[in-house]
């Protein structure tokens, strides 16, 4: 698996397998932490209405600030 860092402006974001994520609020924005591998996946719909599915490795944090998401992950 090759994980890379992504910064994406999004229209909507869906966290799949909701029990595989923890949520908190930090100084940088809303933080979602992947707590189960390999099932922590998210769907991002970008501003041009394209949807992409990403796998986020365990113990990695997804940061959502306004309409921008920052995370380390792999396009599925």
C-alpha positions as MATLAB code, in Angstrom:
seq = 'XXXXXXXXXXXXXXXXXXXXXXXXXXXXXXXXXXXXXXXXXXXXXXXXXXXXXXXXXXXXXXXXXXXXXXXXXXXX';
ca = [
       0.000    0.000    0.000;
       1.170    3.492   -0.794;
      -0.208    6.220    1.426;
       0.161    9.854    0.467;
      -0.856   13.157    2.013;
      -3.986   14.803    0.586;
      -5.440   18.297    0.969;
      -8.811   18.463   -0.779;
     -11.528   21.120   -0.951;
     -14.782   19.230   -0.611;
     -18.523   19.601   -1.042;
     -19.366   16.671    1.232;
     -17.519   13.981    3.142;
     -18.795   10.614    4.396;
     -16.991    8.458    6.955;
     -17.767    4.792    6.231;
     -18.086    2.186    8.963;
     -18.920    4.903   11.477;
     -17.766    2.860   14.477;
     -14.226    2.815   13.071;
     -13.706    6.543   13.707;
     -13.378    8.700   16.789;
     -14.257   12.394   16.636;
     -12.949   15.371   18.592;
     -12.536   19.104   18.235;
      -9.048   20.596   18.299;
      -7.342   23.909   17.648;
      -6.985   23.065   13.952;
     -10.595   22.009   13.344;
     -12.625   18.810   13.658;
     -10.421   15.749   14.074;
     -11.440   12.238   13.052;
      -9.119    9.414   14.034;
      -9.049    6.070   12.268;
      -9.263    3.368   14.934;
      -9.580    0.164   12.906;
      -7.529   -1.049    9.965;
      -8.248   -1.756    7.111;
     -11.882   -0.663    7.381;
     -11.524    3.087    7.967;
     -12.605    4.594    4.680;
     -14.072    7.913    3.630;
     -15.822    9.207    0.530;
     -15.039   12.760   -0.560;
     -17.217   14.609   -3.036;
     -15.168   17.465   -4.436;
     -16.442   20.817   -5.667;
     -16.699   19.473   -9.234;
     -19.069   16.719   -7.940;
     -16.592   13.856   -8.472;
     -16.542   11.258   -5.680;
     -13.455    9.386   -4.513;
     -13.043    6.634   -1.934;
      -9.976    6.702    0.333;
      -8.577    4.256    2.895;
      -7.008    5.915    5.927;
      -4.516    3.811    7.916;
      -5.106    3.020   11.582;
      -4.152    5.684   14.137;
      -4.041    8.453   11.508;
      -6.011   11.653   11.954;
      -8.215   13.345    9.370;
      -8.490   17.102    9.931;
     -11.523   18.990    8.588;
     -11.170   22.780    8.529;
     -14.050   24.713    6.940;
     -14.384   23.036    3.521;
     -10.878   21.537    3.337;
      -9.887   18.048    4.497;
      -6.274   17.055    5.337;
      -5.275   13.397    5.685;
      -2.809   10.652    4.900;
      -4.473    7.948    2.860;
      -4.694    5.754   -0.183;
      -7.084    6.106   -3.119;
      -9.139    2.896   -3.335;
];
